[in-house]
C-alpha cells in the first residue's frame, strides 16, 4: 500500500468512526428526520452508506481476483437499494451499516500488495486503480456524517481531509464548467458565493 493510500485509509477510519458514532446517538424516532440532502431522511443516508460499503467491497473483490464485479448493475440498483433500506427498522439499519463498514475494512486489510494497482471502474464509469477505493469511501462517510445533521460538522474532520475534499470538489466542478465563477469567488473578486448544486 502506498504512503498516500495509507494516509487516506486513516481518513477513512476516522470518518467511519464519526459516522457510526453519530448513528449510534440517534434515537429510533430521529431516523425519520430530514437531512441536508433534499428528499432524504436519515434512514436514506444510513442505508446509502451501508450499500456503498457493499458496492466498494465488490471493487475490492475485483482487484483481488481479477474477476470483474461492478459497484452496481445500474443506477436502478443503487436507488432501489436505498429505498428498500430506508424502510428497515432502526436497529437493523444500525447493525447493517456497522457490519458492512467492518467487512469493507477487513477486505481492504486483506488485499494483496500487488492488487492495489489493479484497475476497477467506479459507478460513474471512471477507470481507477484499487488504491483509490479508500478515498472513495472516505468521501462517503465523512460528507454523509455531516449530512445526517446529528452533531457532526466539517470542523470535526481533520484539516488535511477537509483540504483534500475541497481540492476534489474544485477539480470536479472546474471540469464541469464552473472554474470562472469559483475563481472569482475564491480570489475575493465576487461579492457572493456561486450557487452550487449537490456534490456526492
Contact map, one row per residue, 1 for C-alpha under 8 A:
11101100000000000000000000000000000000000000000000000000000000000000000000000000000000000000000000000000000000001001000000000000001000000000000000000000000000000000000000000000000000000000000000000000
11111100000000000000000000000000000000000000000000000000000000000000000000000000000000000000000000000000000000000000000000000000001000000000000000000000000000000000000000000000000000000000000000000000
11111110000000000000000000000000000000000000000000000000000000000000000000000000000000000000000000000000000000000000000000000000000000000000000000000000000000000000000000000000000000000000000000000000
01111111000000000000000000000000000000000000000000000000000000000000000000000000000000000000000000000000000000000000000000000000000000000000000000000000000000000000000000000000000000000000000000000000
11111111100000000000000000000000000000000000000000000000000000000000000000000000000000000000000000000000000000000000000000000000001101100000000000000000000000000000000000000000000000000000000000000000
11111111110000000000000000000000000000000000000000000000000000000000000000000000000000000000000000000000000000000000000000000000000000000000000000000000000000000000000000000000000000000000000000000000
00111111111000000000000000000000000000000000000000000000000000000000000000000000000000000000000000000000000000000000000000000000000000000000000000000000000000000000000000000000000000000000000000000000
00011111111100000000000000000000000000000000000000000000000000000000000000000000000000000000000000000000000000000000000000000000000001100100000000000000000000000000000000000000000000000000000000000000
00001111111110000000000000000000000000000000000000000000000000000000000000000000000000000000000000000000000000000000000000000000000001100100000000000000000000000000000000000000000000000000000000000000
00000111111111000000000000000000000000000000000000000000000000000000000000000000000000000000000000000000000000000000000000000000000000000000000000000000000000000000000000000000000000000000000000000000
00000011111111100000000000000000000000000000000000000000000000000000000000000000000000000000000000000000000000000000000000000000000000000100000000000000000001001000000000000000000000000000000000000000
00000001111111110000000000000000000000000000000000000000000000000000000000000000000000000000000000000000000000000000000000000000000001101110110000000000000000000000000000000000000000000000000000000000
00000000111111111000000000000000000000000000000000000000000000000000000000000000000000000000000000000000000000000000000000000000000000000100000000000000000000000000000000000000000000000000000000000000
00000000011111111100000000000000000000000000000000000000000000000000000000000000000000000000000000000000000000000000000000000000000000000000000000000000000000000000000000000000000000000000000000000000
00000000001111111110000000000000000000000000000000000000000000000000000000000000000000000000000000000000000000000000000000000000000000000100110010000000000010000000000000000000000000000000000000000000
00000000000111111111000000000000000000000000000000000000000000000000000000000000000000000000000000001000000000000000000000000000000000000100110000000000000000000000000000000000000000000000000000000000
00000000000011111111100000000000000000000000000000000000000000000000000000000000000000000000000000000000000000000000000000000000000000000000000000000000000000000000000000000000000000000000000000000000
00000000000001111111110000000000000000000000000000000000000000000000000000000000000000000000000000000000000000000000000000000000000000000000110010000001000000000000000000000000000000000000000000000000
00000000000000111111111000000000000000000000000000000000000000000000000000000000000000000000000000000000000000000000000000000000000000000000110110000000000000000000000000000000000000000000000000000000
00000000000000011111111100000000000000000000000000000000000000000000000000000000000000000000000011000000000000000000000000000000000000000000000000000000000000000000000000000000000000000000000000000000
00000000000000001111111110000000000000000000000000000000000000000000000000000000000000000000000000000000000000000000000000000000000000000000000000000000000000000000000000000000000000000000000000000000
00000000000000000111111111000000000000000000000000000000000000000000000000000000000000000000000000000000000000000000000000000000000000000000000010010111000000000000000000000000000000000000000000000000
00000000000000000011111111000000000000000000010000000000000000000000000000000000000000000000010000000000000000000000000000000000000000000000000000000100000000000000000000000000000000000000000000000000
00000000000000000001111111100000000000000000000000000000000000000000000000000000000000000000010000000000000000000000000000000000000000000000000000000000000000000000000000000000000000000000000000000000
00000000000000000000111111100000000000000000000000000000000000000000000000000000000000000000000000000000000000000000000000000000000000000000000000000000000000000000000000000000000000000000000000000000
00000000000000000000011111111110000000000000000000000000000000000000000000000000000000000000000000000000000000000000000000000000000000000000000000000100000000000000000000000000000000000000000000000000
00000000000000000000000111111110000000000000000000000000000000000000000000000000000000000000000000000000000000000000000000000000000000000000000000000000000000000000000000000000000000000000000000000000
00000000000000000000000001111110000000000000000000000000000000000000000000000000000000000110000000000000000000000000000000000000000000000000000000000000000000000000000000000000000000000000000000000000
00000000000000000000000001111111100000000000000000000000000000000000000000000000000000000000000000000000000000000000000000000000000000000000000000000000000000000000000000000000000000000000000000000000
00000000000000000000000001111111100000000100000000000000000000000000000000000000000000000000000000000000000000000000000000000000000000000000000000000000000000000000000000000000000000000000000000000000
00000000000000000000000001111111100000001110000000000000000000000000000000000000000000000100000000000000000000000000000000000000000000000000000000000000000000000000000000000000000000000000000000000000
00000000000000000000000000001111110000001110000000000000000000000000000000000000000000000000000000000000000000000000000000000000000000000000000000000000000000000000000000000000000000000000000000000000
00000000000000000000000000001111111000001100000000000000000000000000000000000000000000000000000000000000000000000000000000000000000000000000000000000000000000000000000000000000000000000000000000000000
00000000000000000000000000000001111111111100000000000000000000000000000000000000000000000000000000000000000000000000000000000000000000000000000000000000000000000000000000000000000000000000000000000000
00000000000000000000000000000000111111011100100000000000000000000000000000000000000000000000000000000000000000000000000000000000000000000000000000111000000000000000000000000000000000000000000000000000
00000000000000000000000000000000011111010000000000000000000000000000000000000000000000000000000000000000000000000000000000000000000000000000000000111000000000000000000000000000000000000000000000000000
00000000000000000000000000000000011111111000000000000000000000000000000000000000000000000000000000000000000000000000000000000000000000000000000000100000000000000000000000000000000000000000000000000000
00000000000000000000000000000000011111110000000000000000000000000000000000000000000000000000000000000000000000000000000000000000000000000000000000000000000000000000000000000000000000000000000000000000
00000000000000000000000000000000010011111000000000000000000000000000000000000000000000000000000000000000000000000000000000000000000000000000000000000000000000000000000000000000000000000000000000000000
00000000000000000000000000000000011111111111100000000000000000000000000000000000000000000000000000000000000000000000000000000000000000000000000000000000000000000000000000000000000000000000000000000000
00000000000000000000000000000011111010111111100000000000000000000000000000000000000000000000000000000000000000000000000000000000000000000000000000000000000000000000000000000000000000000000000000000000
00000000000000000000000000000111111000011111110000000000000000000000000000000000000000000000000000000000000000000000000000000000000000000000000000010000000000000000000000000000000000000000000000000000
00000000000000000000000000000011000000011111111000000000000000000000000000000000000011100100100000000000000000000000000000000000000000000000000000000000000000000000000000000000000000000000000000000000
00000000000000000000000000000000000000011111111100000000000000000000000000000000011011000000000000000000000000000000000000000000000000000000000000000000000000000000000000000000000000000000000000000000
00000000000000000000000000000000001000011111111110000000000000000000000000000000000000000000000000000000000000000000000000000000000000000000000100110000000000000000000000000000000000000000000000000000
00000000000000000000001000000000000000000111111111000000000000000000000000000000000001000000110010000000000000000000000000000000000000000000000000000000000000000000000000000000000000000000000000000000
00000000000000000000000000000000000000000011111111100000000000000000000000000000110011000000100010000000000000000000000000000000000000000000000000000000000000000000000000000000000000000000000000000000
00000000000000000000000000000000000000000001111111110000000000000000000000000000110010000000000000000000000000000000000000000000000000000000000000000000000000000000000000000000000000000000000000000000
00000000000000000000000000000000000000000000111111111000000000000000000000000000000000000000000010000000000000000000000000000000000000000001100100000000000000000000000000000000000000000000000000000000
00000000000000000000000000000000000000000000011111111100000000000000000000000000000000000000000111011000000000000000000000000000000000000000000000000000000000000000000000000000000000000000000000000000
00000000000000000000000000000000000000000000001111111110000000000000000000000100110000000000000000010000000000000000000000000000000000000000000000000000000000000000000000000000000000000000000000000000
00000000000000000000000000000000000000000000000111111111000000000000000000000000000000000000000000000000000000000000000000000000000000001001000000000000000000000000000000000000000000000000000000000000
00000000000000000000000000000000000000000000000011111111100000000000000000000000000000000000000000011001000000000000000000000000000000001000000000000000000000000000000000000000000000000000000000000000
00000000000000000000000000000000000000000000000001111111110000000000000000000000000000000000000000010001000000000000000000000000000000000000000000000000000000000000000000000000000000000000000000000000
00000000000000000000000000000000000000000000000000111111111000000000011100000000000000000000000000000000000000000000000000000000000000000000000000000000000000000000000000000000000000000000000000000000
00000000000000000000000000000000000000000000000000011111111100000000001000000000000000000000000000000001000000000000000000000000000010001000000000000000000000000000000000000000000000000000000000000000
00000000000000000000000000000000000000000000000000001111111110000000000000000000000000000000000000000001001000000000000000000000000000000000000000000000000000000000000000000000000000000000000000000000
00000000000000000000000000000000000000000000000000000111111111000000111000000000000000000000000000000000000000000000000000000000000000000000000000000000000000000000000000000000000000000000000000000000
00000000000000000000000000000000000000000000000000000011111111100000111000000000000000000000000000000000000000000000000110000000010010000000000000000000000000000000000000000000000000000000000000000000
00000000000000000000000000000000000000000000000000000001111111110000000000000000000000000000000000000000001100100000000000000000010010000000000000000000000000000000000000000000000000000000000000000000
00000000000000000000000000000000000000000000000000000000111111111110100000000000000000000000000000000000000000000000000000000000000000000000000000000000000000000000000000000000000000000000000000000000
00000000000000000000000000000000000000000000000000000000011111111111100000000000000000000000000000000000000000000000000100000000000000000000000000000000000000000000000000000000000000000000000000000000
00000000000000000000000000000000000000000000000000000000001111111110000000000000000000000000000000000000000000000011011100000000010000000000000000000000000000000000000000000000000000000000000000000000
00000000000000000000000000000000000000000000000000000000000111111100000000000000000000000000000000000000000000110010000000000000000000000000000000000000000000000000000000000000000000000000000000000000
00000000000000000000000000000000000000000000000000000000000011111110000000000000000000000000000000000000000000000000000000000000000000000000000000000000000000000000000000000000000000000000000000000000
00000000000000000000000000000000000000000000000000000000000011111111000000000000000000000000000000000000000000000000010000000000000000000000000000000000000000000000000000000000000000000000000000000000
00000000000000000000000000000000000000000000000000000000000011101111100000000000000000000000000000000000000000000000000000000000000000000000000000000000000000000000000000000000000000000000000000000000
00000000000000000000000000000000000000000000000000000000000001000111110000000000000000000000000000000000000000000000000100000000000000000000000000000000000000000000000000000000000000000000000000000000
00000000000000000000000000000000000000000000000000000000011011000011111000000000000000000000000000000000000000000000000000000000000000000000000000000000000000000000000000000000000000000000000000000000
00000000000000000000000000000000000000000000000000000010011000000001111110000000000000000000000000000000000000000000000011100000000000000000000000000000000000000000000000000000000000000000000000000000
00000000000000000000000000000000000000000000000000000011011000000000111110000000000000000000000000000000000000000000000011100000000000000000000000000000000000000000000000000000000000000000000000000000
00000000000000000000000000000000000000000000000000000010000000000000011111101100000000000000000000000000000000000000000000100000000000000000000000000000000000000000000000000000000000000000000000000000
00000000000000000000000000000000000000000000000000000000000000000000011111111000000000000000000000000000000000000000000000000000000000000000000000000000000000000000000000000000000000000000000000000000
00000000000000000000000000000000000000000000000000000000000000000000000111111100000000000000000000000000000000000000000000000000000000000000000000000000000000000000000000000000000000000000000000000000
00000000000000000000000000000000000000000000000000000000000000000000000111111110000000000000000000000000000000000000000000000000000000000000000000000000000000000000000000000000000000000000000000000000
00000000000000000000000000000000000000000000000000000000000000000000000011111111000000000000000000000000000000000000000000000000000000000000000000000000000000000000000000000000000000000000000000000000
00000000000000000000000000000000000000000000000000000000000000000000000111111111100000000000000000000000000000000000000000000000000000000000000000000000000000000000000000000000000000000000000000000000
00000000000000000000000000000000000000000000000000100000000000000000000101111111110000000000000000000000000000000000000000000000000000000000000000000000000000000000000000000000000000000000000000000000
00000000000000000000000000000000000000000000000000000000000000000000000000111111111000000000000000000000000000000000000000000000000000000000000000000000000000000000000000000000000000000000000000000000
00000000000000000000000000000000000000000000000000000000000000000000000000011111111100000000000000000000000000000000000000000000000000000000000000000000000000000000000000000000000000000000000000000000
00000000000000000000000000000000000000000000001100100000000000000000000000001111111110000000000000000000000000000000000000000000000000000000000000000000000000000000000000000000000000000000000000000000
00000000000000000000000000000000000000000001001100100000000000000000000000000111111111000000000000000000000000000000000000000000000000000000000000000000000000000000000000000000000000000000000000000000
00000000000000000000000000000000000000000001000000000000000000000000000000000011111111100000000000000000000000000000000000000000000000000000000000000000000000000000000000000000000000000000000000000000
00000000000000000000000000000000000000000000000000000000000000000000000000000001111111110000000000000000000000000000000000000000000000000000000000000000000000000000000000000000000000000000000000000000
00000000000000000000000000000000000000000011001100000000000000000000000000000000111111110000100000000000000000000000000000000000000000000000000000000000000000000000000000000000000000000000000000000000
00000000000000000000000000000000000000000011011000000000000000000000000000000000011111110000000000000000000000000000000000000000000000000000000000000000000000000000000000000000000000000000000000000000
00000000000000000000000000000000000000000010000000000000000000000000000000000000001111111000000000000000000000000000000000000000000000000000000000000000000000000000000000000000000000000000000000000000
00000000000000000000000000000000000000000000000000000000000000000000000000000000000111111101100000000000000000000000000000000000000000000000000000000000000000000000000000000000000000000000000000000000
00000000000000000000000000000000000000000000000000000000000000000000000000000000000000111111100000000000000000000000000000000000000000000000000000000000000000000000000000000000000000000000000000000000
00000000000000000000000000010010000000000010000000000000000000000000000000000000000000011111110000000000000000000000000000000000000000000000000000000000000000000000000000000000000000000000000000000000
00000000000000000000000000010000000000000000000000000000000000000000000000000000000000001111111000000000000000000000000000000000000000000000000000000000000000000000000000000000000000000000000000000000
00000000000000000000000000000000000000000000000000000000000000000000000000000000000000011111111100000000000000000000000000000000000000000000000000000000000000000000000000000000000000000000000000000000
00000000000000000000000000000000000000000010011000000000000000000000000000000000000010011111111110000000000000000000000000000000000000000000000000000000000000000000000000000000000000000000000000000000
00000000000000000000001100000000000000000000010000000000000000000000000000000000000000000111111111000000000000000000000000000000000000000000000000000000000000000000000000000000000000000000000000000000
00000000000000000000000000000000000000000000000000000000000000000000000000000000000000000011111111100000000000000000000000000000000000000000000000000000000000000000000000000000000000000000000000000000
00000000000000000000000000000000000000000000000001000000000000000000000000000000000000000001111111110000000000000000000000000000000000000000000000000000000000000000000000000000000000000000000000000000
00000000000000000001000000000000000000000000011011000000000000000000000000000000000000000000111111111000000000000000000000000000000000000000000000000000000000000000000000000000000000000000000000000000
00000000000000000001000000000000000000000000000001000000000000000000000000000000000000000000011111111100000000000000000000000000000000000000000000000000000000000000000000000000000000000000000000000000
00000000000000000000000000000000000000000000000000000000000000000000000000000000000000000000001111111110000000000000000000000000000000000000000000000000000000000000000000000000000000000000000000000000
00000000000000000000000000000000000000000000000001101100000000000000000000000000000000000000000111111111000000000000000000000000000000000000000000000000000000000000000000000000000000000000000000000000
00000000000000010000000000000000000000000000000001001000000000000000000000000000000000000000000011111111100000000000000000000000000000000000000000000000000000000000000000000000000000000000000000000000
00000000000000000000000000000000000000000000000000000000000000000000000000000000000000000000000001111111110000000000000000000000000000000000000000000000000000000000000000000000000000000000000000000000
00000000000000000000000000000000000000000000000000000000000000000000000000000000000000000000000000111111111000000000000000000000000000000000000000000000000000000000000000000000000000000000000000000000
00000000000000000000000000000000000000000000000000001101100000000000000000000000000000000000000000011111111100000000000000000000000000000000000000000000000000000000000000000000000000000000000000000000
00000000000000000000000000000000000000000000000000000000000000000000000000000000000000000000000000001111111110000000000000000000000000000000000000000000000000000000000000000000000000000000000000000000
00000000000000000000000000000000000000000000000000000000000000000000000000000000000000000000000000000111111111000000000000000000000000000000000000000000000000000000000000000000000000000000000000000000
00000000000000000000000000000000000000000000000000000000100100000000000000000000000000000000000000000011111111100000000000000000000000000000000000000000000000000000000000000000000000000000000000000000
00000000000000000000000000000000000000000000000000000000000100000000000000000000000000000000000000000001111111100000000000000000000000000000000000000000000000000000000000000000000000000000000000000000
00000000000000000000000000000000000000000000000000000000000000000000000000000000000000000000000000000000111111100000000000000000000000000000000000000000000000000000000000000000000000000000000000000000
00000000000000000000000000000000000000000000000000000000000000000000000000000000000000000000000000000000011111110000000000000000000000000000000000000000000000000000000000000000000000000000000000000000
00000000000000000000000000000000000000000000000000000000000100010000000000000000000000000000000000000000001111111011000000000000000000000000000000000000000000000000000000000000000000000000000000000000
00000000000000000000000000000000000000000000000000000000000000010000000000000000000000000000000000000000000001111111000000000000000000000000000000000000000000000000000000000000000000000000000000000000
10000000000000000000000000000000000000000000000000000000000000000000000000000000000000000000000000000000000000111111000000000000000000000000000000000000000000000000000000000000000000000000000000000000
00000000000000000000000000000000000000000000000000000000000000000000000000000000000000000000000000000000000000011111110000000000000000000000000000000000000000000000000000000000000000000000000000000000
00000000000000000000000000000000000000000000000000000000000000110000000000000000000000000000000000000000000000111111110000000000010000000000000000000000000000000000000000000000000000000000000000000000
10000000000000000000000000000000000000000000000000000000000000100000000000000000000000000000000000000000000000111111110000000000111000000000000000000000000000000000000000000000000000000000000000000000
00000000000000000000000000000000000000000000000000000000000000000000000000000000000000000000000000000000000000000111111000000000111000000000000000000000000000000000000000000000000000000000000000000000
00000000000000000000000000000000000000000000000000000000000000100100000000000000000000000000000000000000000000000111111100000000110000000000000000000000000000000000000000000000000000000000000000000000
00000000000000000000000000000000000000000000000000000000000000100000000000000000000000000000000000000000000000000000111110000011110000000000000000000000000000000000000000000000000000000000000000000000
00000000000000000000000000000000000000000000000000000000001001100001000000000000000000000000000000000000000000000000011111000011110000000000000000000000000000000000000000000000000000000000000000000000
00000000000000000000000000000000000000000000000000000000001000000000011000000000000000000000000000000000000000000000001111111111000000000000000000000000000000000000000000000000000000000000000000000000
00000000000000000000000000000000000000000000000000000000000000000000011000000000000000000000000000000000000000000000000111111111000000000000000000000000000000000000000000000000000000000000000000000000
00000000000000000000000000000000000000000000000000000000000000000000011100000000000000000000000000000000000000000000000011111100000000000000000000000000000000000000000000000000000000000000000000000000
00000000000000000000000000000000000000000000000000000000000000000000000000000000000000000000000000000000000000000000000011111100000000000000000000000000000000000000000000000000000000000000000000000000
00000000000000000000000000000000000000000000000000000000000000000000000000000000000000000000000000000000000000000000000011111110000000000000000000000000000000000000000000000000000000000000000000000000
00000000000000000000000000000000000000000000000000000000000000000000000000000000000000000000000000000000000000000000000011111111000000000000000000000000000000000000000000000000000000000000000000000000
00000000000000000000000000000000000000000000000000000000000000000000000000000000000000000000000000000000000000000000001111001111100000000000000000000000000000000000000000000000000000000000000000000000
00000000000000000000000000000000000000000000000000000000000000000000000000000000000000000000000000000000000000000000001111000111111100000000000000000000000000000000000000000000000000000000000000000000
00000000000000000000000000000000000000000000000000000000000000000000000000000000000000000000000000000000000000000001111100000011111110000000000000000000000000000000000000000000000000000000000000000000
00000000000000000000000000000000000000000000000000000000001100100000000000000000000000000000000000000000000000000011111100000001111110000000000000000000000000000000000000000000000000000000000000000000
11001000000000000000000000000000000000000000000000000000000000000000000000000000000000000000000000000000000000000001100000000001111111000000000000000000000000000000000000000000000000000000000000000000
00001000000000000000000000000000000000000000000000000000000000000000000000000000000000000000000000000000000000000000000000000001111111110000000000000000000000000000000000000000000000000000000000000000
00000000000000000000000000000000000000000000000000000001001100000000000000000000000000000000000000000000000000000000000000000000111111111000000000000000000000000000000000000000000000000000000000000000
00001001100100000000000000000000000000000000000000000000000000000000000000000000000000000000000000000000000000000000000000000000001111111100000000000000000000000000000000000000000000000000000000000000
00001001100100000000000000000000000000000000000000000000000000000000000000000000000000000000000000000000000000000000000000000000000111111110000000000000000000000000000000000000000000000000000000000000
00000000000000000000000000000000000000000000000000000000000000000000000000000000000000000000000000000000000000000000000000000000000111111111000000000000000000000000000000000000000000000000000000000000
00000000000100000000000000000000000000000000000000011001000000000000000000000000000000000000000000000000000000000000000000000000000011111111100000000000000000000000000000000000000000000000000000000000
00000001101110110000000000000000000000000000000000000000000000000000000000000000000000000000000000000000000000000000000000000000000001111111110000000000000000000000000000000000000000000000000000000000
00000000000100000000000000000000000000000000000000000000000000000000000000000000000000000000000000000000000000000000000000000000000000111111111000000000000000000000100000000000000000000000000000000000
00000000000000000000000000000000000000000000000010010000000000000000000000000000000000000000000000000000000000000000000000000000000000011111111100000000000000000000000000000000000000000000000000000001
00000000000100110110000000000000000000000000000010000000000000000000000000000000000000000000000000000000000000000000000000000000000000001111111110000000000000000000000000000000000000000000000000000000
00000000000100110110000000000000000000000000000000000000000000000000000000000000000000000000000000000000000000000000000000000000000000000111111111000000000010000000000000000000000000000000000000000000
00000000000000000000000000000000000000000000000000000000000000000000000000000000000000000000000000000000000000000000000000000000000000000011111111100000010000000000000000000000000000000000000000000000
00000000000000000010000000000000000000000000100010000000000000000000000000000000000000000000000000000000000000000000000000000000000000000001111111110000000000000000000000000000000000000000000000000000
00000000000000100110010000000000000000000000000000000000000000000000000000000000000000000000000000000000000000000000000000000000000000000000111111111101100000000000000000000000000000000000000000000000
00000000000000000000000000000000000000000000000000000000000000000000000000000000000000000000000000000000000000000000000000000000000000000000011111111111110000000000000000000000000000000000000000000000
00000000000000000000000000000000001110000000100000000000000000000000000000000000000000000000000000000000000000000000000000000000000000000000001111111000000000000000000000000000000000000000000000000000
00000000000000000000010000000000001100000100100000000000000000000000000000000000000000000000000000000000000000000000000000000000000000000000000111111101000000000000000000000000000000000000000000000000
00000000000000000000000000000000001100000000000000000000000000000000000000000000000000000000000000000000000000000000000000000000000000000000000011111111000000000000000000000000000000000000000000000000
00000000000000000000011001000000000000000000000000000000000000000000000000000000000000000000000000000000000000000000000000000000000000000000000011011111000000000000000000000000000000000000000000000000
00000000000000000000010000000000000000000000000000000000000000000000000000000000000000000000000000000000000000000000000000000000000000000000000001001111100000000000000000000000000000000000000000000000
00000000000000000100010000000000000000000000000000000000000000000000000000000000000000000000000000000000000000000000000000000000000000000000000011011111111100000000000000000000000000000000000000000000
00000000000000000000000000000000000000000000000000000000000000000000000000000000000000000000000000000000000000000000000000000000000000000000000011000011111110000000000000000000000000000000000000000000
00000000000000000000000000000000000000000000000000000000000000000000000000000000000000000000000000000000000000000000000000000000000000000000001001000001111110000100000000000000000000000000000000000000
00000000000000000000000000000000000000000000000000000000000000000000000000000000000000000000000000000000000000000000000000000000000000000000000000000001111111100000000000000000000000000000000000000000
00000000000000000000000000000000000000000000000000000000000000000000000000000000000000000000000000000000000000000000000000000000000000000000000000000001111111000000000000000000000000000000000000000000
00000000000000100000000000000000000000000000000000000000000000000000000000000000000000000000000000000000000000000000000000000000000000000000010000000000111111101100000000000000000000000000000000000000
00000000001000000000000000000000000000000000000000000000000000000000000000000000000000000000000000000000000000000000000000000000000000000000000000000000001111111100000000000000000000000000000000000000
00000000000000000000000000000000000000000000000000000000000000000000000000000000000000000000000000000000000000000000000000000000000000000000000000000000001011111110000000000000000000000000000000000000
00000000000000000000000000000000000000000000000000000000000000000000000000000000000000000000000000000000000000000000000000000000000000000000000000000000000001111111000000000000000000000000000000000000
00000000001000000000000000000000000000000000000000000000000000000000000000000000000000000000000000000000000000000000000000000000000000000000000000000000000011111111100000000000000000000000000000000000
00000000000000000000000000000000000000000000000000000000000000000000000000000000000000000000000000000000000000000000000000000000000000000000000000000000010011111111110000000000000000000000000000000000
00000000000000000000000000000000000000000000000000000000000000000000000000000000000000000000000000000000000000000000000000000000000000000000000000000000000000111111111000000000000000000000000000000000
00000000000000000000000000000000000000000000000000000000000000000000000000000000000000000000000000000000000000000000000000000000000000000000000000000000000000011111111100000000000000000000000000000000
00000000000000000000000000000000000000000000000000000000000000000000000000000000000000000000000000000000000000000000000000000000000000000010000000000000000000001111111110000000000000000000000000000000
00000000000000000000000000000000000000000000000000000000000000000000000000000000000000000000000000000000000000000000000000000000000000000000000000000000000000000111111111000000000000000000000000000000
00000000000000000000000000000000000000000000000000000000000000000000000000000000000000000000000000000000000000000000000000000000000000000000000000000000000000000011111111100000000000000000000000000000
00000000000000000000000000000000000000000000000000000000000000000000000000000000000000000000000000000000000000000000000000000000000000000000000000000000000000000001111111110000000000000000000000000000
00000000000000000000000000000000000000000000000000000000000000000000000000000000000000000000000000000000000000000000000000000000000000000000000000000000000000000000111111111000000000000000000000000010
00000000000000000000000000000000000000000000000000000000000000000000000000000000000000000000000000000000000000000000000000000000000000000000000000000000000000000000011111111100000000000000000000000000
00000000000000000000000000000000000000000000000000000000000000000000000000000000000000000000000000000000000000000000000000000000000000000000000000000000000000000000001111111110000000000000000000000000
00000000000000000000000000000000000000000000000000000000000000000000000000000000000000000000000000000000000000000000000000000000000000000000000000000000000000000000000111111111000000000000000000000000
00000000000000000000000000000000000000000000000000000000000000000000000000000000000000000000000000000000000000000000000000000000000000000000000000000000000000000000000011111111111000000000000000000000
00000000000000000000000000000000000000000000000000000000000000000000000000000000000000000000000000000000000000000000000000000000000000000000000000000000000000000000000001111111111101000000000000000000
00000000000000000000000000000000000000000000000000000000000000000000000000000000000000000000000000000000000000000000000000000000000000000000000000000000000000000000000000111111111000000000000000000000
00000000000000000000000000000000000000000000000000000000000000000000000000000000000000000000000000000000000000000000000000000000000000000000000000000000000000000000000000011111111000000000000000000000
00000000000000000000000000000000000000000000000000000000000000000000000000000000000000000000000000000000000000000000000000000000000000000000000000000000000000000000000000001111111100000000000000000000
00000000000000000000000000000000000000000000000000000000000000000000000000000000000000000000000000000000000000000000000000000000000000000000000000000000000000000000000000001111111111000000000000000000
00000000000000000000000000000000000000000000000000000000000000000000000000000000000000000000000000000000000000000000000000000000000000000000000000000000000000000000000000001111111111100000000000000000
00000000000000000000000000000000000000000000000000000000000000000000000000000000000000000000000000000000000000000000000000000000000000000000000000000000000000000000000000000100111111110000000000000000
00000000000000000000000000000000000000000000000000000000000000000000000000000000000000000000000000000000000000000000000000000000000000000000000000000000000000000000000000000000011111111000000001000000
00000000000000000000000000000000000000000000000000000000000000000000000000000000000000000000000000000000000000000000000000000000000000000000000000000000000000000000000000000100011111111100000011000000
00000000000000000000000000000000000000000000000000000000000000000000000000000000000000000000000000000000000000000000000000000000000000000000000000000000000000000000000000000000001111111110000000000000
00000000000000000000000000000000000000000000000000000000000000000000000000000000000000000000000000000000000000000000000000000000000000000000000000000000000000000000000000000000000111111111110000000000
00000000000000000000000000000000000000000000000000000000000000000000000000000000000000000000000000000000000000000000000000000000000000000000000000000000000000000000000000000000000011111111111111000000
00000000000000000000000000000000000000000000000000000000000000000000000000000000000000000000000000000000000000000000000000000000000000000000000000000000000000000000000000000000000001111111100000000000
00000000000000000000000000000000000000000000000000000000000000000000000000000000000000000000000000000000000000000000000000000000000000000000000000000000000000000000000000000000000000111111110000000000
00000000000000000000000000000000000000000000000000000000000000000000000000000000000000000000000000000000000000000000000000000000000000000000000000000000000000000000000000000000000000011111111000000000
00000000000000000000000000000000000000000000000000000000000000000000000000000000000000000000000000000000000000000000000000000000000000000000000000000000000000000000000000000000000000011111111000000000
00000000000000000000000000000000000000000000000000000000000000000000000000000000000000000000000000000000000000000000000000000000000000000000000000000000000000000000000000000000000000011011111110000000
00000000000000000000000000000000000000000000000000000000000000000000000000000000000000000000000000000000000000000000000000000000000000000000000000000000000000000000000000000000000000001001111110000000
00000000000000000000000000000000000000000000000000000000000000000000000000000000000000000000000000000000000000000000000000000000000000000000000000000000000000000000000000000000000000001000011111000000
00000000000000000000000000000000000000000000000000000000000000000000000000000000000000000000000000000000000000000000000000000000000000000000000000000000000000000000000000000000000001001000011111100000
00000000000000000000000000000000000000000000000000000000000000000000000000000000000000000000000000000000000000000000000000000000000000000000000000000000000000000000000000000000000011001000000111110000
00000000000000000000000000000000000000000000000000000000000000000000000000000000000000000000000000000000000000000000000000000000000000000000000000000000000000000000000000000000000000000000000011111000
00000000000000000000000000000000000000000000000000000000000000000000000000000000000000000000000000000000000000000000000000000000000000000000000000000000000000000000000000000000000000000000000001111100
00000000000000000000000000000000000000000000000000000000000000000000000000000000000000000000000000000000000000000000000000000000000000000000000000000000000000000000000000000000000000000000000000111110
00000000000000000000000000000000000000000000000000000000000000000000000000000000000000000000000000000000000000000000000000000000000000000000000000000000000000000000000000000000000000000000000000011111
00000000000000000000000000000000000000000000000000000000000000000000000000000000000000000000000000000000000000000000000000000000000000000000000000000000000000000000000010000000000000000000000000001111
00000000000000000000000000000000000000000000000000000000000000000000000000000000000000000000000000000000000000000000000000000000000000000001000000000000000000000000000000000000000000000000000000000111
